[in-house]
C-alpha cells in the first residue's frame, strides 16, 4: 500500500473517533499543540534552515524564501493562532434549523464535520499548523501534503504536533503528513474517493489548476491572487500612497498582495503618482507601466498584456492609468482572479459602485488588500481563501470546514 493511501486510511479510521469529542477536549489539544511548538522552536528552526539553504542553493527567489522562513517571532505567532482558534466558538453540533411536520415528525438541521480533509499546499509552513488546528477544532481529520521546498520544516512541525496529541483525547492519526515529494503523491490524493471527503489546494495558479482539473474528490478551490488597487480621482494622496505601498511591499510573496495599481488619469497628472512610484522604487519595486505611465515615469519598463495576468509574488508592480471608474472596473473584470480588490476614493458613490460591481471574495474601500486573511478577520487562522462561490468564499475559518445533516425524530410514521 502506498504512503498516501495508508495515511489517508488511518485518517479515515480516526475520523470516527473525532465525532465523539467535546469542545473542551479539542480546545485542550490545540493549547497543548501551541505550547509544544514554542517549546520545540529551536528544533523547528534548525529544520527550517535546511530547507532555506536548499532553496537558496537552487536559486529560489528571496521573496519565496521569505514565505518559507521561520524564526522565533513567526513560530510564536503561529502558536498564538492555535490559541485563538481554541478560543473561538465550536461550529460543530449546532442546531441550525428545527421544525415540525404536519405528520408529527420533528426535523433538525445540524452542523457536522466534513470528515477527512486533504490539504495540498506549497512553501509556507505556517499552513501546516493552521490547517491542523482548524481541521481538528472542527472534528475533521487532515492529510497534509506540503511542497518539497518545506519538507524538513513540515516534517518536524508535524512530529511536534503529533507528539502533543499523544497527551490528549484526540487520536494521533487524525493528523497525517505525506512526505513523498513527487508529483505522483499529489495525483494519488486527487483520486482517493472514499478516503478523502474533500481536497483543498493552496498555492500558485499551476497547483490550483492541476487540482481542479484532475481531482475526482470534491475540491474547494482557493484562487491565485491577482489583486488590484484603484486610486480614484478624489483619493486622498497620502492615504492612497500608504495603501498602495502596504498592498505591494508589506509582504509581496502572498496572495493578497497587489499586482496591479490602477490610477485615474487626473490623480496621475497631479504628480501624486510620481510620488507613489518614487516610494515604490526606493523599496526596490520594479515598475511595469502602460504607455501613459511611461510618459510620467521614465524609470518604468513597458508592460505587456501578459503582465496583467501574472501573479508575481515578488517586488514587481504593474501600473496602468485609466480614464474612469468604468475603465478600472473593466480591467478588473478582465484580469482579476476574484480574490481581493480595493478602491481608494472620497467619492461615496464610486465606492458604492465598486463594492457592488466588483466580483471578488473581498472588496475594499480605503483599506489595503493585505487584510484578506483569516487572522485579520478574527477567524484565528484560515484553511485558505476561497475564490469560488459554492460552499465557502473568502478566508475560510471554522464554519467553512463543516457540513450539515438532518436528524428526524418520529413516532412510527410511514409514508403512504
Buried (B, 14 or more C-beta within 10 A) or exposed (E): EEBBEEBBBBBBBBBEBBEEBEBEEBBBBBBBBBBBBBEBBEEBBEBBBEBBEBBEEEEBBEBBBBBBBBEEEBBBEBBBBBBBBBEBEBBBBBEEEEEEEEEEEEBBBBBBBBBBBBBBBBBBBBBBBBBBBBBBBBBBBBBBBBBBBBBBBBBBBBBBBBBBBEEBBBBBBBBBBBBBBEEEBBBBBBBBEEBBBBBBBBBBBEBBEBBBEEBEBBBBBBBBBBBBBBBBBBBBBEBBBBBBBBBBBEBBBBBBBBBBBBBBBBBBBEEBBEBBBEBBBEEEBBBBBBEBBBEBBEEBBEBEEEBBBBBBBBBBBBBBBBEBBEBBBEBBEEBBBBBBBBBBBEBEEBBEBBBEEBEBBBBBBBBBBBBBBBBEBEBBBBBBBBBBEEBBBBBBBBBBBBEEEEEEEEEEEEEE
